[in-house]
């Protein structure tokens, strides 16, 4: 089944598609970047299936040769549209942009899914000017950051900018699938919290609630998680000096309670430290607009902004 929203019969602007391990979500933006149609359906693994799913969604949204933006996990070469090591979609190497473009006869721009979500999330943050630097922290199964400057995602030299989840600095020293120990992702991610607090699903709201009720074990786990989140946020705040840090991913659904935990940790760190007090990192943190298809919106905007200016 697919769900479509906001359809008004217009077909112009650009298409954005966000593809994950279980679902694919697409949006159609008009010339003013307003969402006028949304399509959702299950995704399927395998190179040919991924291409087929993307084409199906794009054609449902528009029968015109509009620019198409695609957000997908894994390593992405934005210049060529090649993707590789997309484990949850069973893709080793795929010329995704080239194949979709050949079928749709339209320009295609491919972004890593976190970068696409970062571009989309930045559009919903209040009081941010068009040239601002915004960091999007994806606290999902893993941990990664997307960096947006002036409305466009930064990619770095190799495309690995924002892979902060694999900084091996957490003092607990848990093993990480990447081969290191003590990666931030082993504590400050939704997947890590699910392992550390397996008695509830989702775990974070229950963990916070039990800790506030005086559960000693919950308090110990929450203290560990909050410390790793504090490290993560302090790193991106001091490395990139963003105007806003947006919390996204599955843990963002915890809402204000998560922000309160993070702000309490940052306030504790700032006590007696004039440098951190002056930075006031806590005041710049926001929850992503989780009711919006920010990944697909960001993919569409990235595609639009990648087009040559006439």
C-alpha positions as CSV (number, residue, x, y, z in Angstrom):
1,X,0.0,0.0,0.0
2,X,1.2,3.5,-0.6
3,X,-0.1,6.7,0.9
4,X,-0.5,10.0,-0.9
5,X,-1.2,13.4,0.7
6,X,-1.7,17.0,-0.4
7,X,-2.4,16.2,-4.1
8,X,-3.8,19.1,-6.0
9,X,-3.1,18.1,-9.6
10,X,0.0,20.2,-10.1
11,X,3.2,18.6,-11.3
12,X,6.2,20.9,-11.3
13,X,9.3,21.7,-9.3
14,X,11.3,18.7,-8.2
15,X,11.0,15.2,-6.7
16,X,12.7,14.0,-3.6
17,X,13.0,10.3,-2.5
18,X,14.2,8.9,0.8
19,X,14.9,5.2,0.7
20,X,15.6,3.1,3.8
21,X,15.7,-0.6,4.7
22,X,12.0,-1.0,5.1
23,X,10.2,2.0,3.4
24,X,10.6,4.5,0.7
25,X,9.1,8.0,0.9
26,X,8.9,10.5,-1.9
27,X,7.7,14.1,-2.1
28,X,6.8,16.4,-5.0
29,X,7.8,20.1,-4.4
30,X,6.4,22.9,-6.5
31,X,8.4,25.8,-7.8
32,X,8.2,27.5,-4.4
33,X,9.5,24.4,-2.5
34,X,6.0,23.7,-1.1
35,X,5.2,20.0,-0.6
36,X,2.2,19.2,-2.9
37,X,2.3,15.4,-2.9
38,X,3.7,12.6,-0.8
39,X,4.1,8.9,-1.6
40,X,5.1,6.1,0.8
41,X,5.5,2.4,0.2
42,X,7.7,-0.5,1.4
43,X,11.2,-0.8,0.0
44,X,12.9,-3.9,-1.3
45,X,16.5,-4.9,-1.1
46,X,18.7,-5.6,-4.1
47,X,20.1,-3.3,-6.7
48,X,17.4,-3.8,-9.4
49,X,14.6,-3.6,-6.8
50,X,16.0,-0.3,-5.4
51,X,16.0,1.3,-8.8
52,X,12.6,-0.1,-9.6
53,X,11.2,1.3,-6.3
54,X,12.6,4.7,-6.9
55,X,11.3,4.9,-10.5
56,X,7.8,3.7,-9.3
57,X,7.6,6.4,-6.7
58,X,9.0,9.1,-9.0
59,X,6.4,8.2,-11.6
60,X,3.5,8.3,-9.1
61,X,4.5,11.8,-8.1
62,X,5.1,13.2,-11.5
63,X,4.9,12.3,-15.2
64,X,7.3,15.1,-16.1
65,X,11.1,15.0,-16.4
66,X,11.7,16.9,-13.2
67,X,15.0,16.9,-11.2
68,X,15.1,13.9,-8.8
69,X,16.9,13.9,-5.5
70,X,17.6,10.6,-3.8
71,X,18.7,10.1,-0.1
72,X,20.1,6.7,0.6
73,X,22.3,5.1,3.3
74,X,25.9,4.1,2.7
75,X,28.8,5.7,0.9
76,X,27.6,8.2,-1.7
77,X,29.7,9.9,-4.4
78,X,27.5,13.0,-5.1
79,X,29.5,13.9,-8.2
80,X,28.8,10.6,-9.9
81,X,25.7,9.3,-8.2
82,X,27.4,6.0,-7.3
83,X,26.5,4.4,-4.0
84,X,28.3,1.5,-2.2
85,X,28.2,-0.5,1.0
86,X,24.4,-0.1,1.5
87,X,24.2,-3.1,3.8
88,X,20.5,-2.9,4.7
89,X,19.5,-2.8,1.0
90,X,22.0,-5.5,-0.1
91,X,24.0,-3.1,-2.4
92,X,27.7,-3.4,-2.9
93,X,28.2,-0.9,-5.6
94,X,25.5,0.7,-7.8
95,X,25.6,3.6,-10.3
96,X,22.2,4.7,-8.9
97,X,22.1,8.3,-10.3
98,X,23.0,7.1,-13.8
99,X,20.5,4.2,-13.9
100,X,17.6,6.3,-12.6
101,X,18.4,9.2,-14.9
102,X,18.5,6.9,-17.9
103,X,15.0,5.5,-17.2
104,X,13.4,8.8,-16.1
105,X,15.2,11.1,-18.7
106,X,15.8,13.6,-15.9
107,X,18.7,14.9,-13.9
108,X,19.3,12.9,-10.7
109,X,21.3,14.0,-7.6
110,X,22.1,11.4,-4.9
111,X,22.9,12.2,-1.3
112,X,23.7,10.2,1.8
113,X,20.4,9.9,3.7
114,X,21.7,11.8,6.7
115,X,22.9,14.7,4.6
116,X,19.5,14.8,2.8
117,X,17.7,14.8,6.2
118,X,20.0,17.6,7.4
119,X,19.1,19.8,4.4
120,X,15.4,19.1,5.0
121,X,15.6,19.6,8.8
122,X,17.3,22.9,8.4
123,X,14.2,24.2,6.4
124,X,12.0,23.8,9.5
125,X,14.3,25.5,12.1
126,X,13.1,28.9,13.2
127,X,15.2,32.1,13.3
128,X,18.0,30.7,11.0
129,X,19.2,32.9,8.2
130,X,19.9,31.5,4.7
131,X,23.7,31.5,5.2
132,X,23.6,29.8,8.6
133,X,25.6,26.7,9.5
134,X,23.3,23.9,10.9
135,X,24.2,20.5,12.2
136,X,21.8,17.6,12.1
137,X,22.5,14.8,14.5
138,X,20.9,11.5,13.5
139,X,20.4,9.5,16.7
140,X,19.0,6.4,15.0
141,X,20.3,2.9,14.9
142,X,23.7,4.5,14.5
143,X,25.1,8.0,15.0
144,X,26.1,10.4,12.3
145,X,25.9,14.1,11.6
146,X,24.9,16.1,8.6
147,X,26.4,19.6,8.1
148,X,24.5,22.2,6.2
149,X,26.0,25.6,5.2
150,X,23.9,28.1,3.3
151,X,21.3,25.5,2.6
152,X,23.7,22.9,1.0
153,X,25.2,19.8,2.5
154,X,28.9,19.7,3.1
155,X,30.7,16.5,2.0
156,X,34.3,16.9,2.8
157,X,37.2,15.4,0.9
158,X,36.2,11.8,0.9
159,X,32.5,12.2,1.7
160,X,32.9,11.0,5.3
161,X,32.3,14.3,7.0
162,X,30.0,13.9,10.0
163,X,30.9,10.3,10.8
164,X,31.3,11.2,14.4
165,X,29.7,8.0,15.6
166,X,33.0,6.2,15.1
167,X,35.2,8.5,17.2
168,X,36.6,6.2,19.8
169,X,36.4,8.4,22.9
170,X,33.8,6.9,25.1
171,X,35.4,5.7,28.4
172,X,33.2,2.6,28.6
173,X,35.2,1.0,25.7
174,X,32.3,-1.1,24.3
175,X,33.1,-3.0,21.1
176,X,31.9,-1.4,17.9
177,X,31.1,-3.3,14.7
178,X,33.5,-1.0,12.9
179,X,36.4,-2.7,14.7
180,X,37.2,-0.1,17.3
181,X,36.3,0.2,20.9
182,X,34.7,3.1,22.7
183,X,33.0,4.6,19.6
184,X,30.4,7.2,20.5
185,X,27.8,5.2,18.5
186,X,28.1,2.4,21.1
187,X,26.4,4.6,23.7
188,X,24.9,7.7,22.1
189,X,22.6,6.1,19.5
190,X,19.1,4.6,19.5
191,X,20.6,1.2,18.7
192,X,23.0,1.5,21.7
193,X,20.2,2.6,24.1
194,X,18.1,-0.4,23.0
195,X,20.9,-2.7,24.1
196,X,21.6,-0.8,27.3
197,X,17.9,-0.7,28.3
198,X,16.3,-3.7,26.6
199,X,13.2,-3.8,28.9
200,X,11.2,-1.2,26.9
201,X,10.5,-0.3,23.3
202,X,11.1,2.5,22.6
203,X,13.7,2.5,25.4
204,X,14.6,6.2,25.8
205,X,11.3,7.5,27.2
206,X,11.1,4.6,29.7
207,X,14.8,5.0,30.7
208,X,14.3,8.7,31.4
209,X,11.0,8.1,33.3
210,X,12.5,5.3,35.5
211,X,15.6,7.4,36.2
212,X,13.4,10.3,37.3
213,X,11.4,7.9,39.5
214,X,14.6,7.0,41.4
215,X,15.6,3.7,39.7
216,X,19.3,3.4,40.4
217,X,20.2,1.2,37.4
218,X,18.2,3.5,35.1
219,X,20.0,6.5,36.5
220,X,23.4,4.9,35.9
221,X,22.5,4.0,32.3
222,X,21.0,7.4,31.6
223,X,24.1,9.1,33.1
224,X,26.3,7.1,30.7
225,X,24.1,7.9,27.7
226,X,23.8,11.6,28.5
227,X,27.6,11.8,28.9
228,X,28.2,10.4,25.4
229,X,25.5,12.7,24.0
230,X,27.2,15.6,25.6
231,X,30.5,14.6,24.1
232,X,28.8,14.3,20.7
233,X,27.2,17.7,20.8
234,X,30.2,19.5,22.3
235,X,32.3,18.1,19.4
236,X,30.0,19.3,16.7
237,X,29.4,22.6,18.5
238,X,33.1,23.4,18.8
239,X,34.2,22.0,15.5
240,X,31.6,23.7,13.3
241,X,30.2,26.5,15.5
242,X,26.6,26.0,14.1
243,X,23.7,28.4,14.7
244,X,21.5,25.4,15.4
245,X,22.0,21.7,16.3
246,X,19.0,19.6,15.3
247,X,18.3,16.3,17.0
248,X,16.8,13.7,14.6
249,X,16.5,10.0,14.1
250,X,14.4,7.6,16.1
251,X,15.4,9.0,19.5
252,X,14.0,12.4,18.5
253,X,10.5,11.0,19.1
254,X,11.3,11.2,22.8
255,X,10.8,15.0,22.4
256,X,11.3,17.6,25.1
257,X,12.4,15.0,27.7
258,X,15.4,14.2,25.5
259,X,16.3,17.8,25.1
260,X,16.0,18.3,28.9
261,X,18.5,15.4,29.5
262,X,20.9,16.8,27.0
263,X,20.7,20.4,28.3
264,X,21.2,19.2,31.9
265,X,24.4,17.5,30.8
266,X,25.6,20.5,29.0
267,X,24.8,22.8,31.9
268,X,26.7,20.5,34.2
269,X,29.7,20.8,32.0
270,X,29.5,24.6,31.8
271,X,29.6,25.0,35.6
272,X,32.7,26.8,36.4
273,X,33.8,27.0,32.8
274,X,33.6,30.5,31.4
275,X,34.3,29.2,27.9
276,X,31.4,26.8,27.8
277,X,29.1,29.3,29.6
278,X,29.8,31.8,26.9
279,X,29.1,29.3,24.1
280,X,25.7,28.5,25.6
281,X,25.5,25.4,23.4
282,X,22.3,24.2,25.1
283,X,20.2,27.1,23.8
284,X,21.0,26.2,20.2
285,X,19.6,22.6,20.3
286,X,16.2,21.8,18.7
287,X,14.2,18.6,17.9
288,X,13.7,17.9,14.2
289,X,10.3,18.3,12.7
290,X,9.5,14.6,13.0
291,X,6.0,15.1,11.6
292,X,7.6,16.1,8.2
293,X,9.2,13.9,5.6
294,X,12.5,15.8,6.0
295,X,14.7,13.2,4.3
296,X,12.7,13.3,1.1
297,X,12.3,17.1,1.3
298,X,16.0,17.5,1.8
299,X,16.8,15.2,-1.2
300,X,14.5,17.3,-3.4
301,X,16.1,20.5,-2.3
302,X,19.6,19.1,-2.7
303,X,18.7,18.1,-6.3
304,X,17.2,21.5,-7.1
305,X,20.2,23.4,-5.7
306,X,22.6,21.1,-7.6
307,X,21.1,22.2,-10.9
308,X,23.1,24.8,-13.0
309,X,21.7,28.3,-12.4
310,X,20.3,29.8,-15.5
